[in-house]
Amino acid sequence: MTVTAVPPAVRGLVWGLVDYAGLFPPAGLPMPAAVANYAAYHASDDSWALGRFVVPAARLAEFEDAAATVGAGTGANPWTVSLLVASPAELSVVVPFNARWAGRIVIDAIEGKAGSVEQVGSLAAARPAGTELFVELVVGPALAATLGEVRRVGASAKIRAGGTTPEAFPAVDDVVAFLRACHAARVPFKATAGLHHPVRGLYRLTYAPDSPVGTMHGYLNVLVAAEAIANGGTDADAQRVMLAESAHDLVITDDRIAWAG
């Protein structure tokens, strides 16, 4: 699908939105294959929707080897990378990496987990200049406090929206609570894992022949639910959007995306 074939409302919603996480389930590709895929997507007509390549800090050297093989970043636009870190100490690799790959690849986003205000602060303190920080939070009693700290340090929030087992998918109420809390705190967010289909439904959770089947949240459901909250909708409105399972109820015009009813 080319840019001209996409309604403006959809283009505005998903422009640069889709980070590539081919290293992780359900694809779980080897590094060379994942990097080759990203190179192809980056050069394609659909690259307008492509975001960053997601890589764990522990595999950054492996990523560099594969990127060199495919001639990464030799086109008009450099690649962008989101680095997953297990601890603030791993952020020390960012500055030297960006120096080595200047003009070709840039780590401009960091992702880490935090279960407390202190952990948010530790990630923020180690964040290199010029990078965006996404902090994965838990929906629970500490959410308001941790979101407040995320806002204070100028970071964004992150919610885990699924996984490879049915139990890994958060309840609709929890997703809506996260969206509401982010809106109240004026904190941007991203969602990771499990959002592999546009609309909620029953799907295979991996590509394995014996893959379990479970209900997966749709990425359009999440986006439109967030939009509903941002425009004054109630939690019940957002929950109805999250539970919708028919794409026929999705209204798309040149300047609007919404779920009917």
Buried (B, 14 or more C-beta within 10 A) or exposed (E): EEEEEBBEBBBEBBBEBBBBBBBBBBBBBEBBBBBBBBBEBBEEEEBBBBBBBBBBBEBBEBBBEBBEEBEBBEEEEBBBBBBBBEEBEBBEBBBEBBEEBEEBBBBBBBBBBBEEBEBBBBBBEBBBEEBBBBBBBBBEEBBEEBBBBBBBBEBBBBBBBBBBEEEBBBEBEBBBBBBBBBBEBEBEBBBBBBBBBBBBBEBBBBEEEEEEEBBBBBBBBBBBBBBBBEEEBEBEBBBBBBBBEEEEBBEBEEEEBBBEE
